[in-house]
């Protein structure tokens, strides 16, 4: 099963994970949940304090999409959480 690390590059470099582990240097603000698609190709992270959902490709850690902004209108969110 593929592994993806989301966090600060400094912390990743200090970890004991192999350098080949896909990772993304997160620009996330208090993420409060993560889920994956059925194939395990993408993970979706609730970037709670930025009021958005981020889609990340597991194979290389690339953020491929982000959706949301603060508010109550369509396409807006208020403190999203995944899997609650």
N, C-alpha and C positions, 0 to 999 in steps of 0.2 A: 504494500500500500504506500503510495507517495506521501511524503511528509512536507509540510510547508510551515515555515517559521515567520511570524509577523511580529516585528518589534524593531528596536533600534539596532543599527548596524554594529555599534560598539558592543552591545550585549551579545549579539550573534557571534562576533569575532572572539569574544571571551568564553563562549560556550564550548562544549566538547563535541558539538555536532560536526560532521564532515563538511568541508568547504563546498562540496558539491550539492549540499542540501538546498533546494530552492528556498529563497527567502525574499521578503519584501521589507525594505526599511519603512516602517509604518509611519504614515502621517495621520494616524488614527487618534481620536480624542475620546478616551474612555470607552473602548469597545465593550459592548455588553451582550455578546452572543455571536455564534458562528454556526453555519450549517453548510452542507455541501450538496451538489446535485447528485442524482442517482449514479452517474458514471464516475464520480470522483474527479471530474475534470476541473471544476470550479468550486471555490468556496465563497460564501456570501457573509460578510462581516457587518454587524450593526455598529456603525460608527456613531455612537449614541450622542455625544455632545456636539457633533457636526451635523446631526439630524439627517443622516443619509445611510444608504446601504451600499457597500462596496463589493464589487465582483472581482475576484482575483483568480487567475489561472494557476493551478497547482504546479504544473510542470516547470514553470520558470519564475513564479512569484510576481508576474506582471499584473498590475491593476488594469483591467480591461474596461471597466465601467464603474460609474458611481451615479446614484440617483437619489435625489431628495434635497431638501432645504427646510429651514424652520418655518412652520406655518400650518394652517388648517385647510388650505386650498388643495386642489388636485396636485399631485406630484410633490407635496410638502409633507413633512413629518415632525412630530414632537417626541424627542428622545426614543427613537426606535430600539427595540430589543428583539433578538431572534430566539425562538425556541422557548418562550416564556409561557 
